[in-house]
Amino acid sequence: MSDFGLTLENHYARLGEGFFTHLPAEAIGSPRLIHANADAARLIDLDPAVFSDPRFAQAMGGHLPLTGFKPLAMAYSGHQFGVWAGQLGDGRALLVGQARNARGELWDIQLKGAGKTPYSRFGDGRAVMRSTIREYLASAALAALDIPTSRALSIVATGEQVVRETLEPGAVLARLAPSHVRFGHFEHVFHHGQKEKVRVLADHVIGEYFPDLAGDYAAWFGEVVRRTAHLVAAWQAVGFAHGVMNTDNMSILGLTIDYGPYGFMDAYDPWFICNHSDEQGRYAFANQPAVALWNLRALALTLSELVGTEALLDALNDFERHFGAAYRARMRARLGLARDEEGDDKLVGDLLALMARARADYSLGFLHLTDEGAWLNLFGEMAEDASAWLARWQARTKDEDLSGLARVNPRYVLRNWVAETAIRAVEDKNDIATLDQIFNLVRAPFTKNDGGEAFAAPPPSSMCDLEVSCSS
């Protein structure tokens, strides 16, 4: 037994029967620490020195329970690709602790890949190294880009092979979040006819995470709408596609959770689909705001006995306003537009239209704005049109302070090929140094790194057609 000096509490278990199932981790394989995140450790006042303690890999691999906490798997339901899927739940995730830091914040500690739960359905409860590395890197990348997200604490190899399309090395991811409660938690109790439990769950969430809104369910739902709108606006501004925006993957706190077949765009394509399982393009990049609103409507239905219809509709109708303001602010910052002038929105829209026609690299299209030669090279045969737009931008920003552009336009983006490079290094060569290098680049994406410039580039030809799916 160990607690590594953590202050553990168990608030979620207070919800009682029907919200979870208590069970231990399966203790799979032989845990070996691959990588650990000191920034994430500090969120729960965990001294990174414990990474060298063999018990840390045991605990984060599911072999050593944390003192004073009875692990549990959460129950929830959801709509998957717009279709009601019924009961889902934590099929390969286990809440193994809730840690209170010195700032008073409560953080979930969850293991992903620590074995079967009652909600595994036909799954094996395992996680593969590939998907574990992808989530580990992506959560660090989005945090560094000031986008709300769960955080990854560690990667532990199990030493076992896991069956997916092929045999793959297994791993366990330890991840942190203030809460892993999703829209699907509310759908679960509502659609099972347990409407009194909707109030219980809402009171729990508000009491723990929105205490200033205690007793005001309408204001709380409005805040969930606002946070969700701001989250998706941030995704759109940086060119991030989640890939599986099912209601069970939507955080009640407005966090990015459940990284699967996500993707940062290379060439700008508003209809970019990062999940090859998404044959209809429901979760295409341009659809993300509309899908978020659809999911919020599904959540609103579950709250219909707590909040009046008019108040729910008012909150939902505010989504577009919240999204528009947040997206506009981020895009203006990316172009260095501090003053608000007529024609600014058209300037942004024209750039995106130009980038789409030319299939220009999205990230470099902002990063190279102050390097005219490099910027025009992104547009190939459309360089003349690009030059005309650039002249407009230069005239507009003549009196703006552009020194902050380097602090909002990342040099290092977790493109699929970059994540794949880290995966292959670990799986094929046990090369942890490359994983560590890429991790450090994406956690400091605005800082030039003399050894990492290759990772700031579009994908090499050998990695242009990478595909990811829900099994990732």
Long-range contacts (C-beta under 8 A, 24 or more apart in sequence): 1-64, 1-65, 1-66, 1-67, 2-55, 2-59, 2-64, 2-66, 2-67, 3-66, 3-67, 3-68, 4-46, 4-47, 4-50, 4-53, 4-55, 4-56, 4-59, 4-66, 5-45, 5-46, 5-47, 5-50, 6-44, 6-45, 6-46, 6-66, 6-97, 6-99, 7-45, 7-99, 7-100, 7-101, 8-66, 8-67, 8-68, 8-69, 8-97, 8-98, 8-99, 8-100, 9-98, 9-99, 9-100, 9-106, 10-68, 10-69, 10-70, 10-98, 11-98, 11-106, 11-204, 11-208, 12-72, 12-74, 12-95, 12-98, 12-108, 12-204, 13-70, 13-72, 14-204, 15-200, 15-201, 15-204, 16-200, 18-75, 18-189, 18-194, 18-197, 19-74, 19-75, 19-185, 19-189, 19-197, 19-201, 20-72, 20-73, 20-74, 20-75, 20-95, 21-72, 21-73, 21-75, 21-117, 21-118, 21-119, 22-70, 22-71, 22-72, 23-71, 23-72, 23-73, 23-94, 23-117, 23-118, 24-65, 24-71, 25-62, 25-63, 25-65, 25-71, 25-94, 25-96, 25-111, 25-114, 25-115, 26-62, 26-114, 26-115, 26-116, 26-125, 27-61, 27-62, 27-63, 27-115, 28-61, 28-62, 28-113, 28-114, 28-115, 28-126, 28-158, 28-160, 28-170, 28-172, 29-61, 29-157, 29-158, 29-159, 29-160, 29-170, 30-158, 30-159, 31-57, 31-58, 31-60, 31-61, 31-62, 31-63, 31-156, 31-157, 31-158, 31-159, 31-172, 32-57, 32-61, 32-156, 32-157, 32-159, 33-57, 33-60, 33-154, 33-155, 33-156, 33-157, 34-129, 34-154, 34-155, 34-156, 34-157, 34-171, 34-426, 34-432, 34-435, 35-136, 35-154, 35-155, 35-432, 35-435, 35-436, 35-439, 36-60, 36-153, 36-154, 36-155, 37-136, 37-140, 37-151, 37-152, 37-153, 37-154, 37-439, 39-140, 39-143, 39-151, 39-443, 40-140, 40-151, 40-152, 40-153, 40-176, 41-153, 43-101, 43-105, 43-107, 43-151, 43-176, 44-99, 44-101, 44-107, 44-109, 44-176, 45-99, 45-101, 45-102, 46-99, 46-153, 51-154, 56-154, 57-154, 57-156, 59-96, 60-111, 60-153, 60-154, 60-156, 60-172, 60-174, 61-111, 61-114, 61-156, 61-158, 61-172, 62-94, 62-96, 62-111, 62-114, 62-115, 62-172, 65-96, 66-96, 66-97, 66-109, 69-96, 69-97, 69-98, 71-95, 71-96, 73-117, 73-118, 73-119, 74-180, 74-181, 74-185, 75-119, 75-185, 75-188, 76-182, 76-184, 76-185, 76-187, 76-188, 76-248, 77-184, 77-187, 77-188, 77-191, 77-192, 77-248, 78-182, 78-183, 78-184, 78-187, 78-188, 78-246, 78-247, 78-248, 78-249, 79-187, 79-246, 79-247, 79-248, 79-295, 79-298, 80-246, 80-248, 81-246, 81-278, 81-280, 81-282, 81-283, 82-282, 82-294, 84-191, 85-246, 85-248, 86-191, 87-119, 87-188, 88-119, 88-121, 88-184, 88-248, 89-117, 89-118, 89-119, 89-188, 90-117, 90-119, 91-116, 91-117, 91-119, 91-120, 91-121, 91-123, 91-125, 92-116, 92-117, 92-120, 92-123, 92-124, 92-125, 92-126, 92-127, 93-117, 93-180, 95-180, 105-178, 106-178, 106-208, 107-176, 107-177, 107-178, 108-176, 108-177, 108-178, 108-179, 108-180, 109-153, 109-174, 109-175, 109-176, 110-174, 110-175, 110-176, 110-177, 110-180, 111-172, 111-173, 111-174, 112-172, 112-173, 112-174, 112-175, 113-158, 113-170, 113-171, 113-172, 113-173, 114-172, 124-162, 124-163, 126-158, 126-160, 126-162, 126-170, 127-162, 127-170, 127-171, 127-172, 127-173, 128-162, 128-164, 128-168, 128-169, 128-170, 128-171, 129-155, 129-157, 129-168, 129-169, 129-170, 129-171, 129-423, 129-426, 129-427, 130-168, 130-423, 130-427, 130-472, 131-259, 131-260, 131-471, 131-472, 132-171, 132-172, 132-173, 133-171, 133-419, 133-422, 133-423, 133-426, 133-435, 134-259, 134-262, 134-419, 134-423, 134-468, 134-472, 135-173, 135-175, 135-259, 136-173, 136-439, 137-414, 137-419, 137-422, 137-438, 137-439, 137-442, 138-259, 138-262, 138-414, 138-419, 139-175, 139-256, 139-259, 140-439, 140-442, 140-443, 141-413, 141-414, 141-442, 141-443, 141-445, 142-240, 142-256, 143-443, 144-410, 144-442, 144-443, 144-444, 144-445, 145-234, 145-238, 145-410, 145-445, 146-234, 147-231, 147-234, 147-235, 147-238, 147-240, 147-256, 148-227, 148-230, 148-231, 148-234, 148-253, 148-254, 148-255, 148-256, 149-255, 149-256, 149-257, 150-175, 150-176, 150-177, 150-180, 150-251, 150-255, 150-256, 150-257, 151-175, 151-176, 151-177, 152-176, 164-471, 165-471, 168-427, 169-427, 177-251, 177-253, 177-255, 177-257, 178-209, 178-253, 178-255, 179-205, 179-208, 179-209, 179-251, 179-252, 179-253, 180-251, 180-257, 181-205, 181-251, 181-252, 181-253, 182-247, 182-248, 182-249, 182-250, 182-251, 182-252, 182-257, 183-247, 183-248, 183-250, 183-252, 183-295, 183-296, 183-298, 183-299, 183-302, 184-246, 184-247, 184-248, 184-249, 184-250, 185-252, 186-252, 186-299, 186-302, 186-303, 187-247, 187-248, 187-298, 187-299, 187-302, 189-302, 190-301, 190-302, 191-302, 195-305, 198-302, 198-303, 198-305, 198-306, 199-305, 199-306, 202-303, 202-306, 205-252, 209-252, 209-253, 217-303, 217-306, 217-307, 218-307, 218-308, 218-311, 218-312, 218-315, 221-299, 221-300, 221-303, 221-307, 221-311, 221-312, 221-315, 222-314, 222-315, 222-318, 224-252, 224-254, 224-296, 224-299, 225-296, 225-315, 225-316, 225-318, 225-319, 225-322, 226-254, 226-318, 226-322, 227-253, 227-254, 228-254, 228-292, 228-295, 228-296, 228-319, 229-289, 229-292, 229-318, 229-319, 229-320, 229-322, 229-323, 229-326, 230-254, 230-322, 230-323, 230-326, 231-255, 231-256, 231-292, 232-288, 232-289, 232-292, 232-323, 233-289, 233-322, 233-323, 233-324, 233-326, 233-327, 233-330, 234-326, 234-330, 235-288, 236-285, 236-288, 236-289, 236-327, 237-327, 237-330, 237-331, 237-334, 238-264, 238-330, 238-410, 238-413, 239-264, 239-265, 239-268, 239-285, 239-362, 239-363, 239-413, 240-264, 240-265, 241-265, 241-272, 241-273, 241-274, 241-283, 241-284, 241-285, 241-288, 242-274, 242-283, 242-288, 243-274, 243-275, 243-278, 243-283, 243-468, 243-470, 244-275, 244-278, 244-283, 244-470, 245-283, 245-288, 245-291, 245-292, 245-295, 247-295, 247-298, 247-299, 250-292, 250-295, 250-299, 260-468, 260-470, 260-472, 261-468, 261-469, 261-470, 261-472, 262-468, 263-416, 263-468, 264-363, 264-413, 264-414, 264-415, 264-416, 265-362, 265-363, 266-361, 266-362, 266-415, 266-416, 266-458, 266-459, 267-359, 267-360, 267-361, 267-362, 267-458, 268-352, 268-355, 268-356, 268-359, 268-360, 268-361, 268-362, 268-365, 269-356, 269-359, 270-352, 270-356, 274-416, 274-468, 275-468, 275-469, 275-470, 276-467, 276-468, 276-469, 277-469, 277-470, 289-323, 292-319, 292-323, 293-319, 293-320, 333-404, 333-408, 334-366, 334-405, 334-408, 334-409, 335-366, 335-369, 335-393, 335-397, 336-369, 336-397, 336-400, 336-401, 336-402, 336-404, 336-405, 337-396, 337-397, 337-400, 338-400, 338-401, 339-399, 339-400, 341-396, 343-396, 344-396, 347-389, 347-392, 347-393, 347-396, 350-389, 350-392, 351-389, 351-393, 354-379, 354-382, 354-385, 354-386, 354-389, 357-382, 357-385, 358-382, 358-385, 358-386, 360-386, 361-458, 363-409, 363-410, 363-413, 363-415, 364-458, 366-405, 366-409, 367-409, 367-410, 367-411, 367-456, 369-393, 369-405, 369-409, 370-402, 370-405, 406-446, 407-446, 408-446, 409-446, 410-445, 410-446, 411-445, 411-446, 411-447, 411-448, 411-456, 412-441, 412-442, 412-444, 412-445, 412-449, 412-452, 412-455, 412-456, 413-442, 413-445, 413-456, 414-438, 414-442, 415-458, 415-459, 416-459, 416-463, 416-466, 416-468, 417-459, 417-460, 417-463, 417-464, 417-466, 418-442, 418-455, 420-463, 420-466, 421-455, 421-463
